[in-house]
Amino acid sequence: MQKKTEYLAPVEPPADVPDIQRGNWLALPATDPVVDYVTETLWDHPQRPMAWEVARLSQAAYIYRESSAGWALVAKFYAVKTGSSAHKHAVHEFEAIRQAQATDLAETDARPIEPLAEWRGVLFLEYVRGLTLEDTIAVRRSQPGELSRALEGVGQFLAKLHGNGVRPDAAPDIMQPVSYAHEIVTQLAKHGVLQDYPIACDGVARLIDRWAANPAMEDFVPCLNHGDATTTNFVFPGRGGVVVVDWERLKVADPAFDLGRLMAEITHSINQHGGSVREAEPFMRHMVDAYRQGLPVDWNADALIERANFYRASSTLRIARNGWVSRLDRTALVAQAMGLLAQEF
């Protein structure tokens, strides 16, 4: 009888003390379990580490740095996200990154982040120092040309991931994204800006169903998708290139999914950082043009970009669920999504 593998309880992140909340480094004792693991397993310097410190990137992700050498890595604590099943989910993302790396992205100046190890529900990743796409959007006016350059890199990366990650044995499936779009509308009707507006809800639902009924929506070969193409998941190191993070939602789907999601996120981010939807359009088209140029020559790029409008609309509705977005902006997002869905395909 095969012995069942036993795993220790998932490790929790450091206590969320005020210093970490303010974005400062917090000194750690050598007895800290993560410090002990990293020192014994991942530390590759000839001398023993002197002192460790930690800073928070997000609720689940922390930077661990050896203060004398400046060597650092990222620890992503899945216990925060998935509780007792942290090990399974951490391993899943580790394997997802390896799957993305196997698509041979050498032709682009972009790559997935390097996974280092998984231990007790913690995924260890290389630390990449640089601005995210969200940061680049925020400083676009003080750094002329940088946002366009960044969007070119992102578009080329997604094109290569999709083109090299084709899965011809997978069947196209439009019902899952259609059901998800309907689910978002239901949530907006129950708890969001569409509450008490049944006519608007019915109108959005009908537009979603009209897209779903079009046979052209399933006229694609499924491929690997990043699955969470948002403006915070693309990092631009100072030395150049693009490093792509957060691969936990990697999936096989219509390549238009990633493209449409990112189109919605770019538009919303520019609007939130002192711009407007009108300002966002040429930036977004620049990214789409770079994406188009990187696609395999035998793909129907026009049809793909048309389908992306559906995913852009559903992702725009998804953003409209966020309570931290003003009610006026959430209402505008719903109107924007309806305008996209009303377009002919």
N, C-alpha and C positions, 0 to 999 in steps of 0.2 A: 504494500500500500504506500502510495506516494505521500511524503510528509508535506503538510500544508505550510506554505511560507508564512512566517509571522513578521509583522512590521511594528516597529515602535510607534508610539503615539506621535502625531504630527507636531512639529515644532511651531510655536507661536512667535510672532515678531516681537521686537523690543517694546517695552511699555511706552505708550504714547505720551511722553513727558512734554512739558511746555517747550523745552529747547528744540525737540524734534519738530513740534508743531510750528515753530518760528523759522524752520529751515536751517537750523544750526547742526553742527556735529556733536554727537554725544559720545563721551569716552566709554569704552566697554572693558570689563575685566577679562583676563585670560581664561577665566572659568566659564564664560558665556558659551553655550553649547554650539552655536554657529561658529564663533571664533575658534573653538577647539577643533571642529570638523574641518574648517577651511585651512587652519594651520597644518593639520596632519595629512590632509588629502590634496588640497589644491595649491597651497603655497609652493612656489617653484624657485625661490631665491636661495642662494647659498647660505646666507645668514638667517638665524632665527628671527621672527618678527619681534619688534620692540613693543608696540602698542597699537591697539585697534580702536577705531571710532566708527560710528554709524550715522547716517542721515536718511531721511525718508523721501522717497520719490512719489509714492502714492500710498493708499491704505494698505496695500499688500506688498509693495516693492520697496526695498531698502538698499542703499549703497553701503557696503562694508569696505573700509579703507585702512590699510596699514600706514600709520601716520609718518613713519620715518622714511619709508621707500615710496610712499604715494601710490602703491599698488592697490587696485580696487576691483571689486566685482559687484554684481547685483544679486540679491537674494529675493526671490518671489515666493511669498508665504501663501501657499494654497489653503492653509487652515482657515485663513480669513475669508476665503471665497467659498470653500466647499466642506469645511469641517472635517469630520472623521475620514472622508474619502479623499483627503488631500493628496495622498501618495498616488492614487490612480490618475488624478487630473494633472499632477505635475509630470508624471511619466508621459501622459498623453501629449502635453505640449512639447516635451523634449523630443518625442518621436515625430511630432508634426514638423518641427524645425528641421530635423534630419531629412524628412520627406521633401520639404521645400528646397533644401540644399542639393538634393539629388537631381533636381530639374536642370542643372547645369546653367547657371546664370552668369557664366564667366564673360559673356559678351557685353554685359552692362557694368557700369561703375556703381553697382548696388548689390546688396546681399542680405540674407537673413542674419540676425544676430547669432553669435556663436553660443550654443549651450555647453556648459562645463560639467554639470553633474546634477543628479537628483538625490536628495537625502531627506527622509522623514517628512515628505510633503513640501520640501523647499526645492525650488528649481534655481540653480545657480547659473548665471549668465555673465558674459563679458560686460564690462561697463564701458559705454560709449559716451564720451564727452562731446556734446554738441547741442544745437538747437533742433527742436522738433519742427514739423511743418506748421503746427499751431503757433509756435514762437516766431517762425519766419513770416507768417501772415501778420502777426501782431506788430512786427517792426518793418513791414514792407515799405513804408514811406521814408524811413531813415536809411534804408539799405536798397536803393534803386536797383532793379534787375535781379536781385537775389531770389525773389519769390518765383519769377518765371523760370530761372535756372533750376530751382528746387522742384518745381512742378514737372519740368522736362524729365528729370531723373526718376521721379515717382511714376510718371506715365510709362517710361521705357521699362522700368522694373516690372510693373504689372503686366505689360504686354509679353515680356519674356517668360514670366511665371506662368501665364495662361497658355502661351504658345508651346512651351516646353513641357507643360503639365497636362497635356491632353489625355483624357481617359476614354478612348473610343468604345470600350465595353460597357460604359455606364449609360443608362437611358436618360434622356432629357426629362426633367420633372418641373413643370410649372405650378403644380397644385400646392407644393409646400410654400413657395414664396407668396402665392395668392392667399393661402390660408393665413399666413403671417400678416399680410397687409390688412385682411379683414379683422384679425385679432387686434391690431393697433387701433383701427376705427372703433371697435367695440370698447376698448379702454378709454379712448377719447370721449366716447359717448357717456360712459359711466362716471368717469372721474376727471375728464379734461375739458378742453374748450368747446367740445361739441355737445356737452351736456345740455339737455333741453333744446337741442336743435335737430330733431328727427329728420327733417327734410334734407338738411345738409348731409347728415349721416347716410341717408338713403342715396343721395346723389353721388357721394364718394364711393359707396359700395357698388353702385351700378357701373361707374367708370372702371373700377377694378375688374369687375366681371367682364366688361367689354374687352379689356386687354387679354384676360384669360381665355376668352373664346376665340382669339385670333390664332390660327394654326402657326403663323410665323413666330409666335412666342416660343415654340418648341423646336424651331429650326436651328439647332446649334449642337456642337459636340461638347459634352461636359468636360471640364478641366479643373485643375486645382485652383481654388480661390483662397486668398488670405483669410477672408471671412469677416474681418473687422477693419476694413480700410478706412480708418479715421485719421484726422490730422495730428493726433498725438502718437501715432504708431510708426511714423517715418522720422528718423533722426539723421541730421546732417553733421558729420564730424568736421572739425576745423580743417582737416587735411583733404577734404573733398569726399564725394560719393554719398551714398544713401545706405543706412542700416535700418532694416525693418524689424520691428519688435511685435510682441504679443500675438503668437501664432496659435493660441488655444482654440480658436474657432475655424481653423483650416478645414476646408470641405471641398468636395467635388460638386460643381454647379455650373450654371451659365456664367461665362466670363463677364457678361454685362452686369452681374451682381456687384462685383468689386468696383467696377467702373462707376455704376450708378450711385453706390454708397458714398464713394469718395467725392463725386460731383456734389452731392447734397451737403457733405461735411465741409467742403471748401467754401461753398456759397454761404452756409450758415456762419462759419468762422469769420469770413471777411465782413459779413454784416454785423457780427458781434464786436469786431475790433474796429469800429469807427467807419465802416464802409456801408455798402448797400448791395442788394442783389444785382443792380445794374453794373456796379463796379466789379462784381465777382465774375460776370459772364465772360469777359475776354480772358481772364486768368484761367477760368475753367476750360474754355475752348483751347487754350494753349496746352494744357495738360492732355486734353483729349486728342489733339493733333499729334503730340509726342507718342501717345499710346497707339494711335492708328499706324504711325510710321514703324513701330516696332513689331506689329503683328505679322504672322506668316502671310505670304503673298496670296495664298489661295483662300484666305478667310474673307467672308463678306463683312467688311468693316462697317459699311453703312447700316446694314441690318443690326449689327451688334450695338452700335451707338444708338439706334432707334430704340432697341429693347432696353438700353440703359436708362431711358427716360422713365420706364415703369419702376425700376429699382431706385432711381433718384427720388421719385415721388413717394414711394413707400418709406424710404429712409428719411425723407423730409417730415413725413407724418410721425415717424419714430422720434425724431428730435422734438416735435411738438408735444410729446408726452412729458418732457422734462419740466418739473416744477420750478427749477431755478431760472428758467427762461421767462421773461415777462409775459403776462397774458396777451399783451398787444402783439408781441413777436410770435407767440404760439399761434394766435389767430392768423397772422400773416403767413406763417408756415403752412397751415392747412390750406389757405387760399392758393399759395404757391404750388402745393401738391396737386390741388384740383386742376390748376392750369396745365400742369405737366400731363396729367392723366387725360385731359380733354383733347390733347393733341392727337392727330391722326397717325396711325401706323399701318 
